[in-house]
């Protein structure tokens, strides 16, 4: 009976290891997931029943094939327009510009905002080669050209890239007379302790301070 040569790898094992490495590599591409966390997730999935892994794979395929950006705002949808854009109860005069779809989900959970959105799909970052042409700024310009918008809320993140994006959009919107351009208020979080607040947040809090009397 022939014996395997020392150091030789079994083809079946090699395929499984390659598949696992590929899974870890793909998971590590997710935001906030490093190689170590990706490895833990991959090994956790290996311990699950095959049916659960098949369901997960099927859900990923469905999303890839069926979900696309809304034609009007850029939020994920399976229709031509998302449910928010189709909702006649939303205020078309109030527009909120966000970087990513996750921001829409956060604002919707609050139940405070009743206007409509434009999802840029990112933020300006010259160091990463992300310019205005890489964002959905055309959707914003189309909304403005259609008329009826009275206020645009720039709800980009307070990072350097988010601030640069807000400044660019503010300049872009300045040519639309009669339209108010606002920015989300920034400052000290409720329950936060002053000694743990970063300098940028503290600067904004001081600048936007309110008079009590």
Residue, then its C-alpha position, 0 to 999 in steps of 0.5 A: x500500500x503506497x504511503x504519503x510522502x512526508x511533508x505532502x499535503x492532502x488535496x482535500x485538506x488543502x482545499x478546506x484550508x484555502x476556503x477557510x483562509x478566503x473566508x477569514x480574508x473576506x470577513x476582515x474586509x468588513x468595517x471594524x473587523x481585523x484579522x483576529x476578529x475575522x478568524x473568531x467569526x470564521x471558526x464560530x461559523x464552522x461550529x454552526x449547522x450546515x443549514x445555518x451557513x447555507x442560510x447565511x450564504x443565501x441571504x448574502x446572495x439575495x442582497x447582492x442580487x436584489x438590493x440596490x440604491x434608491x433612484x431618488x435618495x441612494x438608500x438601499x431598496x429592492x424597488x425603484x424608490x425606497x419606502x421613505x421616498x414613496x411615503x407621501x407623509x414625509x416633508x419634501x421641503x426638508x432634506x437630510x444629507x448623510x454619508x452612509x445608509x446606516x445613518x438613515x437607520x439611526x435617524x429613523x429609529x429616533x422618530x424625530x426627523x420626518x423629511x427625506x434623505x440623500x445618501x452620499x455613499x461615502x465622504x470626501x477623502x483626497x488621501x484615499x482618492x475619493x473625490x466628489x465624482x465618487x459620491x452621489x452628489x448628483x442626487x442632491x443636485x437633482x433634488x435641488x433642481x426640482x425645487x421645493x426644498x427649503x432646508x438641507x441638513x448636513x448630517x455628515x460625521x464630525x471627522x475631518x473627512x466629514x467636515x470637508x464633505x459638509x464644507x464642500x456641500x455648503x459651498x455647492x448649495x450656496x447658489x440656491x437662494x432661499x434654501x437654509x443649510x444647517x449642520x447637526x449640533x455638536x457638543x457634550x454628550x448627555x451624561x458625559x464627564x468633562x475630563x473625558x471629552x476630546x478637544x474638538x467636541x469641547x471646542x464645538x460645545x463652547x462655540x455653540x453654548x447657550x445663554x441661560x438668562 
